[in-house]
């Protein structure tokens, strides 16, 4: 879920999002850097939005700060798989991570 909904509800977000996807040809940019071809799913802020920078249009909507990622790469960037690991690992079992 988006931490700053006001950014995504702003009229500048839809065209910025569309342009990011267009520039990436609909493909995950991180996978492409790794030599893989995979469809993107998430427009991601390279410099993460914060309460201090969310009103900076170059951070929130600038193409230099947006990348298109697949769900796996987006979760990896935000370290979400580690957060889920505690729910997936049975009690008493030590995770390999």
Helices and strands as residue ranges (DSSP letters): H 5-9, H 11-23, H 29-33, E 42-45, H 57-60, G 63-65, E 66-69, H 71-77, H 80-88
